[in-house]
Amino acid sequence: MPHVRGPIVKRSRLPFEETCHMLVGAISRAGALVFTSIDQRDAAHRSGLSLRPTFLIIFGNPNSGTPLMADFPLAALELPLKILVWEDAGVVSVAFTPVGAALSAAGVPADDPRIGKLDSALETISDAVT
């Protein structure tokens, strides 16, 4: 994948809840761990605010991320990886920031071979619903 600076946004072919569920499954099948997920709409509602359905999945594979963080301590600000799902006007979208873009400020060179592997994993995981 060429170096992309901003988030990649894809349209899901599935309804919101099913998109979230399928992504969690795709993450597990890719050998990664879901560390946590945040139902941001629910958090907003608990504070008396309204928000469209919005769900953030935080995940990673310690075998991939730990060596990057060991070599580049600031990488820990961007790792683990994240995928955002939201629904707006009946359209469900999935977004993530390519690893190279996220880790460039941490000093990780764009041509580090680990970047391509992580970016490929993000593409494969997001393709499960698009």
Backbone as ProteinMPNN parsed JSONL, in Angstrom:
{"seq_chain_A": "MPHVRGPIVKRSRLPFEETCHMLVGAISRAGALVFTSIDQRDAAHRSGLSLRPTFLIIFGNPNSGTPLMADFPLAALELPLKILVWEDAGVVSVAFTPVGAALSAAGVPADDPRIGKLDSALETISDAVT", "coords_chain_A": {"N_chain_A": [[0.85, -1.176, 0.0], [0.624, 2.207, -0.864], [2.121, 5.028, 0.817], [-0.149, 6.516, 2.875], [-1.596, 9.349, 4.268], [-3.915, 10.227, 5.723], [-6.956, 8.957, 7.306], [-8.348, 5.876, 6.068], [-11.393, 5.276, 4.604], [-14.063, 3.1, 4.33], [-17.023, 1.708, 2.879], [-19.348, -0.277, 4.53], [-20.886, -3.384, 3.687], [-22.75, -4.415, 5.27], [-25.261, -4.268, 7.94], [-24.994, -2.031, 10.805], [-24.6, -3.288, 13.479], [-23.966, -5.907, 12.717], [-21.705, -5.432, 11.182], [-19.883, -4.568, 13.148], [-19.714, -6.913, 14.692], [-18.736, -8.767, 12.777], [-16.244, -7.627, 12.179], [-14.878, -7.914, 14.61], [-14.701, -10.697, 14.649], [-13.133, -11.089, 12.346], [-10.767, -9.89, 13.145], [-9.939, -11.623, 15.176], [-9.618, -13.978, 13.638], [-7.452, -13.167, 12.155], [-5.428, -13.499, 13.889], [-5.052, -11.65, 15.864], [-5.646, -9.821, 18.931], [-8.58, -8.588, 20.457], [-8.39, -5.92, 22.373], [-10.017, -4.075, 23.637], [-13.251, -2.571, 23.24], [-15.16, 0.272, 22.361], [-18.255, 1.545, 22.839], [-19.206, 4.275, 21.628], [-21.485, 5.747, 21.216], [-23.18, 4.816, 23.253], [-21.72, 5.706, 25.482], [-21.955, 8.459, 25.112], [-24.751, 8.754, 25.395], [-25.031, 8.04, 28.088], [-24.056, 10.287, 29.225], [-25.971, 12.084, 28.71], [-26.016, 12.976, 26.114], [-26.351, 12.968, 22.508], [-25.486, 10.739, 19.889], [-24.637, 9.4, 16.732], [-24.734, 5.855, 15.886], [-21.708, 4.602, 16.896], [-18.655, 2.967, 17.058], [-15.683, 1.879, 18.43], [-12.967, -0.187, 17.875], [-10.29, -1.613, 19.491], [-7.289, -3.135, 18.978], [-4.75, -5.692, 18.523], [-1.653, -7.426, 17.855], [0.522, -8.709, 20.02], [2.944, -9.907, 19.23], [3.567, -8.604, 16.903], [3.328, -5.823, 17.435], [4.849, -5.298, 19.783], [7.72, -5.554, 19.188], [8.0, -3.284, 17.516], [7.356, -1.226, 19.305], [9.416, -1.619, 21.111], [11.634, -0.925, 19.581], [10.955, 1.666, 18.812], [9.942, 3.736, 21.013], [7.89, 5.748, 21.041], [6.005, 4.716, 19.389], [4.153, 3.408, 20.864], [2.226, 5.244, 21.447], [0.511, 5.132, 19.33], [-0.068, 2.494, 18.905], [-2.042, -0.041, 20.431], [-3.685, -1.064, 17.336], [-6.512, 0.523, 15.683], [-9.927, 0.408, 14.705], [-12.633, 2.118, 13.404], [-16.156, 2.209, 13.457], [-19.109, 3.503, 12.115], [-22.479, 4.707, 11.762], [-24.361, 6.58, 9.529], [-27.118, 8.199, 8.368], [-28.143, 5.747, 7.458], [-25.969, 4.595, 6.196], [-23.237, 2.557, 6.694], [-20.019, 2.936, 7.818], [-16.511, 2.169, 7.794], [-13.425, 2.837, 9.248], [-9.881, 3.41, 9.319], [-6.571, 4.312, 10.293], [-3.784, 4.185, 8.24], [-0.926, 2.261, 9.127], [1.714, 3.191, 8.601], [1.319, 5.968, 8.328], [0.353, 6.57, 10.879], [2.515, 5.874, 12.483], [4.676, 7.371, 11.634], [5.298, 9.778, 12.945], [6.371, 8.744, 15.211], [8.835, 8.06, 14.519], [9.226, 5.781, 13.04], [10.457, 4.394, 10.148], [8.981, 4.751, 6.91], [9.49, 2.689, 5.169], [9.905, 0.484, 6.724], [9.655, -2.965, 7.049], [7.749, -4.091, 8.737], [5.663, -2.339, 8.808], [4.255, -2.585, 6.369], [3.205, -5.172, 6.692], [1.444, -4.815, 8.854], [-0.282, -2.874, 7.786], [-1.357, -4.386, 5.696], [-2.744, -6.287, 7.177], [-4.728, -4.642, 8.362], [-6.133, -3.896, 6.048], [-7.066, -6.421, 5.181], [-8.694, -7.182, 7.349], [-10.621, -5.111, 7.376], [-11.712, -5.533, 4.86], [-13.343, -7.679, 5.284], [-15.912, -6.82, 5.714], [-16.552, -5.126, 3.698]], "CA_chain_A": [[0.0, 0.0, 0.0], [1.406, 3.434, -0.836], [2.018, 5.781, 2.061], [-1.352, 7.335, 2.948], [-1.518, 10.139, 5.494], [-5.155, 10.302, 6.493], [-7.704, 7.709, 7.47], [-8.999, 5.2, 4.953], [-12.801, 5.052, 4.931], [-14.72, 2.152, 3.434], [-18.443, 1.504, 3.16], [-19.671, -1.667, 4.847], [-22.021, -3.98, 2.984], [-23.582, -5.011, 6.316], [-25.798, -3.335, 8.93], [-24.047, -1.575, 11.826], [-24.276, -4.302, 14.5], [-23.314, -7.043, 12.062], [-20.368, -4.959, 10.817], [-19.046, -4.613, 14.362], [-19.513, -8.325, 15.038], [-17.874, -9.391, 11.761], [-14.88, -7.107, 12.328], [-14.277, -8.575, 15.777], [-14.354, -12.043, 14.202], [-12.01, -11.002, 11.394], [-9.573, -9.584, 13.942], [-9.533, -12.884, 15.813], [-9.119, -14.896, 12.599], [-6.149, -12.664, 11.708], [-4.446, -13.799, 14.926], [-4.891, -10.512, 16.766], [-6.498, -9.784, 20.114], [-9.353, -7.378, 20.714], [-8.069, -5.499, 23.741], [-11.237, -3.463, 24.151], [-14.059, -1.846, 22.267], [-15.864, 1.375, 23.014], [-19.516, 1.956, 22.234], [-19.156, 5.71, 21.882], [-22.865, 6.235, 21.303], [-23.649, 4.51, 24.603], [-21.042, 6.629, 26.409], [-22.583, 9.773, 24.939], [-26.089, 8.685, 25.994], [-24.89, 8.043, 29.551], [-23.748, 11.667, 29.615], [-27.083, 12.923, 28.296], [-25.748, 13.5, 24.767], [-26.757, 12.068, 21.441], [-24.451, 10.457, 18.903], [-24.972, 8.308, 15.815], [-24.043, 4.624, 16.274], [-20.262, 4.762, 16.717], [-18.026, 1.875, 17.797], [-14.239, 1.849, 18.223], [-12.362, -1.466, 18.245], [-8.853, -1.464, 19.748], [-6.803, -4.51, 18.852], [-3.378, -5.843, 18.047], [-0.957, -8.685, 18.067], [1.758, -8.365, 20.729], [4.119, -10.365, 18.485], [3.854, -7.6, 15.878], [3.45, -4.477, 17.992], [5.881, -5.162, 20.812], [9.032, -5.207, 18.633], [7.979, -1.89, 17.061], [7.418, -0.36, 20.488], [10.751, -1.761, 21.699], [12.559, -0.17, 18.739], [10.502, 3.051, 18.709], [9.044, 3.882, 22.16], [6.724, 6.584, 20.763], [5.008, 3.927, 18.664], [3.13, 3.011, 21.836], [1.138, 6.222, 21.406], [-0.378, 4.783, 18.215], [-0.428, 1.079, 18.997], [-2.54, -0.964, 19.434], [-4.412, -0.566, 16.177], [-7.904, 0.885, 15.92], [-10.87, 0.496, 13.589], [-13.841, 2.839, 13.791], [-17.37, 1.908, 12.697], [-20.212, 4.399, 12.437], [-23.602, 4.711, 10.832], [-24.911, 7.915, 9.319], [-28.149, 8.185, 7.329], [-28.275, 4.394, 6.945], [-24.72, 4.13, 5.595], [-22.28, 2.108, 7.7], [-18.651, 3.15, 7.356], [-15.405, 1.598, 8.56], [-12.238, 3.653, 8.989], [-8.648, 3.164, 10.064], [-5.414, 5.072, 9.83], [-2.691, 3.285, 7.868], [0.118, 2.184, 10.151], [2.827, 4.073, 8.25], [0.944, 7.339, 8.655], [0.228, 6.693, 12.332], [3.796, 5.692, 13.17], [5.737, 8.234, 11.106], [5.69, 10.736, 13.988], [7.112, 8.005, 16.23], [10.168, 7.814, 13.999], [9.313, 4.526, 12.309], [10.59, 4.679, 8.719], [7.873, 4.263, 6.085], [9.87, 1.451, 4.478], [10.08, -0.615, 7.683], [8.814, -4.056, 6.54], [6.649, -4.385, 9.657], [4.56, -1.436, 8.476], [3.483, -3.215, 5.301], [2.468, -6.316, 7.235], [0.325, -4.308, 9.661], [-1.235, -2.253, 6.858], [-2.028, -5.479, 5.007], [-3.703, -6.858, 8.124], [-5.862, -3.711, 8.448], [-6.905, -4.021, 4.803], [-7.749, -7.72, 5.195], [-9.738, -7.139, 8.368], [-11.712, -4.225, 6.929], [-12.33, -6.136, 3.683], [-14.32, -8.676, 5.715], [-17.254, -6.233, 5.752], [-16.752, -4.182, 2.597]], "C_chain_A": [[0.895, 1.238, 0.0], [1.165, 4.179, 0.465], [0.82, 6.731, 1.998], [-1.32, 8.064, 4.282], [-2.785, 10.072, 6.339], [-5.842, 8.962, 6.607], [-8.235, 7.18, 6.144], [-10.418, 4.897, 5.41], [-13.398, 4.148, 3.867], [-16.185, 2.03, 3.85], [-18.686, 0.019, 3.419], [-20.865, -2.117, 4.025], [-23.045, -4.531, 3.967], [-24.184, -3.935, 7.209], [-24.768, -3.076, 10.043], [-23.633, -2.681, 12.794], [-23.525, -5.48, 13.888], [-21.89, -6.667, 11.619], [-19.429, -5.063, 12.012], [-18.71, -6.054, 14.72], [-18.55, -9.006, 14.058], [-16.436, -8.895, 11.872], [-14.172, -7.762, 13.502], [-13.861, -9.996, 15.402], [-13.163, -12.051, 13.257], [-10.704, -10.699, 12.119], [-9.053, -10.856, 14.599], [-8.963, -13.863, 14.798], [-7.749, -14.464, 12.085], [-5.063, -12.907, 12.757], [-4.187, -12.654, 15.884], [-5.877, -10.636, 17.929], [-7.291, -8.491, 20.132], [-9.096, -7.02, 22.169], [-9.274, -4.867, 24.408], [-12.01, -2.886, 22.984], [-14.852, -0.808, 23.044], [-17.113, 1.685, 22.203], [-19.657, 3.445, 22.547], [-20.549, 6.328, 21.939], [-23.408, 6.008, 22.709], [-23.008, 5.449, 25.631], [-21.641, 8.024, 26.317], [-23.96, 9.796, 25.612], [-26.02, 8.725, 27.51], [-24.557, 9.427, 30.08], [-24.844, 12.63, 29.18], [-26.903, 13.538, 26.912], [-26.218, 12.499, 23.72], [-25.625, 11.941, 20.438], [-24.955, 9.326, 18.019], [-24.299, 7.028, 16.318], [-22.555, 4.721, 15.897], [-19.559, 3.774, 17.637], [-16.548, 1.832, 17.436], [-13.69, 0.524, 18.736], [-10.854, -1.252, 18.35], [-8.271, -2.87, 19.838], [-5.343, -4.53, 18.416], [-2.866, -7.242, 18.291], [0.364, -8.337, 18.754], [3.023, -8.812, 19.997], [4.516, -9.379, 17.391], [4.146, -6.229, 16.48], [4.587, -4.297, 18.974], [7.256, -4.851, 20.235], [9.093, -3.763, 18.109], [8.097, -0.929, 18.24], [8.775, -0.45, 21.167], [11.767, -0.934, 20.91], [12.241, 1.318, 18.697], [9.486, 3.309, 19.828], [7.792, 4.713, 21.881], [5.65, 5.854, 19.956], [3.87, 3.497, 19.586], [2.007, 4.038, 21.946], [0.107, 5.867, 20.338], [-0.809, 3.319, 18.209], [-1.082, 0.817, 20.335], [-3.312, -0.26, 18.319], [-5.866, -0.275, 16.534], [-8.674, 0.846, 14.607], [-12.142, 1.134, 14.139], [-14.986, 2.432, 12.871], [-18.416, 2.932, 13.108], [-21.281, 4.3, 11.365], [-24.15, 6.121, 10.758], [-25.869, 7.838, 8.136], [-28.243, 6.814, 6.655], [-27.038, 3.822, 6.282], [-23.749, 3.781, 6.723], [-20.886, 2.234, 7.102], [-17.661, 2.553, 8.335], [-14.176, 2.43, 8.222], [-11.08, 3.21, 9.862], [-7.565, 4.048, 9.484], [-4.323, 4.086, 9.457], [-1.539, 3.38, 8.867], [1.283, 3.124, 9.849], [2.546, 5.512, 8.6], [0.908, 7.54, 10.17], [1.587, 6.659, 13.026], [4.923, 6.589, 12.663], [6.212, 9.239, 12.157], [6.484, 10.065, 15.109], [8.516, 7.666, 15.755], [10.326, 6.512, 13.243], [9.411, 4.853, 10.813], [9.456, 4.045, 7.918], [8.208, 2.951, 5.396], [10.176, 0.298, 5.438], [9.146, -1.743, 7.257], [7.643, -4.403, 7.462], [5.429, -3.529, 9.357], [3.657, -2.075, 7.419], [2.648, -4.383, 5.792], [1.261, -5.856, 8.037], [-0.72, -3.641, 8.777], [-2.028, -3.319, 6.102], [-3.079, -6.126, 5.912], [-4.929, -5.955, 8.269], [-6.743, -3.795, 7.211], [-7.712, -5.321, 4.802], [-8.905, -7.726, 6.179], [-10.909, -6.28, 7.889], [-12.419, -4.791, 5.699], [-13.366, -7.192, 4.056], [-15.75, -8.142, 5.688], [-17.53, -5.298, 4.576], [-16.815, -4.889, 1.262]], "O_chain_A": [[1.836, 1.311, 0.791], [0.145, 3.991, 1.128], [0.782, 7.639, 1.168], [-1.046, 7.455, 5.316], [-2.712, 9.877, 7.552], [-5.371, 7.958, 6.074], [-8.531, 7.942, 5.224], [-10.621, 4.327, 6.482], [-13.259, 4.392, 2.668], [-16.535, 2.223, 5.014], [-18.282, -0.834, 2.629], [-21.748, -1.32, 3.707], [-24.083, -5.051, 3.561], [-23.685, -2.81, 7.242], [-23.798, -3.819, 10.19], [-22.446, -2.982, 12.918], [-22.566, -5.987, 14.471], [-20.981, -7.495, 11.677], [-18.318, -5.581, 11.899], [-17.559, -6.377, 15.015], [-17.652, -9.738, 14.475], [-15.502, -9.673, 11.678], [-13.0, -8.125, 13.401], [-12.786, -10.45, 15.794], [-12.29, -12.913, 13.354], [-9.649, -11.205, 11.737], [-7.852, -11.126, 14.574], [-7.946, -14.508, 15.057], [-6.967, -15.298, 11.629], [-3.903, -12.559, 12.537], [-3.211, -12.679, 16.634], [-6.805, -11.445, 17.904], [-6.749, -7.42, 19.856], [-9.528, -7.725, 23.081], [-9.53, -5.088, 25.591], [-11.484, -2.734, 21.882], [-15.169, -0.988, 24.22], [-17.033, 2.042, 21.027], [-20.165, 3.822, 23.602], [-20.764, 7.321, 22.634], [-24.026, 6.9, 23.291], [-23.682, 5.927, 26.544], [-21.815, 8.695, 27.334], [-24.293, 10.75, 26.316], [-26.85, 9.366, 28.154], [-24.756, 9.705, 31.263], [-24.677, 13.846, 29.266], [-27.57, 14.517, 26.578], [-26.45, 11.328, 24.021], [-24.901, 12.899, 20.168], [-25.618, 8.405, 18.495], [-23.366, 7.116, 17.116], [-22.205, 4.897, 14.73], [-19.822, 3.737, 18.839], [-16.2, 1.755, 16.258], [-13.917, 0.153, 19.888], [-10.221, -0.767, 17.412], [-8.695, -3.685, 20.658], [-4.786, -3.516, 17.997], [-3.546, -8.104, 18.848], [1.237, -7.732, 18.133], [4.066, -8.171, 20.125], [5.681, -9.328, 16.997], [5.098, -5.557, 16.081], [5.225, -3.244, 18.996], [7.922, -3.95, 20.746], [10.12, -3.098, 18.244], [8.838, 0.053, 18.186], [9.243, 0.533, 21.742], [12.655, -0.316, 21.495], [13.144, 2.144, 18.563], [8.288, 3.12, 19.619], [6.73, 4.416, 22.428], [4.518, 6.326, 19.854], [2.753, 3.251, 19.129], [0.943, 3.731, 22.485], [-1.053, 6.266, 20.442], [-1.801, 2.96, 17.576], [-0.68, 1.436, 21.32], [-3.552, 0.947, 18.355], [-6.383, -0.754, 17.542], [-8.155, 1.198, 13.547], [-12.654, 0.745, 15.189], [-14.811, 2.324, 11.658], [-18.598, 3.204, 14.295], [-21.034, 3.877, 10.236], [-24.374, 6.774, 11.777], [-25.475, 7.457, 7.034], [-28.402, 6.723, 5.437], [-27.054, 2.671, 5.846], [-23.474, 4.604, 7.596], [-20.607, 1.709, 6.024], [-17.925, 2.444, 9.532], [-13.91, 2.7, 7.051], [-11.259, 2.711, 10.973], [-7.637, 4.475, 8.331], [-3.963, 3.233, 10.268], [-1.229, 4.456, 9.378], [1.787, 3.787, 10.755], [3.421, 6.213, 9.11], [1.378, 8.557, 10.679], [1.791, 7.334, 14.035], [6.022, 6.564, 13.218], [7.407, 9.52, 12.245], [7.185, 10.736, 15.866], [9.298, 7.06, 16.488], [11.436, 6.161, 12.842], [8.531, 5.524, 10.274], [9.025, 2.931, 8.217], [7.307, 2.178, 5.07], [10.656, -0.752, 5.009], [7.947, -1.509, 7.112], [6.644, -4.956, 7.003], [4.297, -3.937, 9.617], [2.435, -2.097, 7.57], [1.51, -4.565, 5.357], [0.18, -6.432, 7.923], [-1.919, -3.822, 8.993], [-3.232, -3.17, 5.893], [-4.171, -6.47, 5.458], [-6.055, -6.451, 8.296], [-7.969, -3.767, 7.318], [-8.896, -5.323, 4.465], [-9.984, -8.228, 5.865], [-12.064, -6.693, 7.993], [-13.612, -4.549, 5.515], [-14.19, -7.562, 3.22], [-16.7, -8.923, 5.644], [-18.622, -4.74, 4.471], [-16.98, -4.241, 0.228]]}, "name": "protein", "num_of_chains": 1, "seq": "MPHVRGPIVKRSRLPFEETCHMLVGAISRAGALVFTSIDQRDAAHRSGLSLRPTFLIIFGNPNSGTPLMADFPLAALELPLKILVWEDAGVVSVAFTPVGAALSAAGVPADDPRIGKLDSALETISDAVT"}
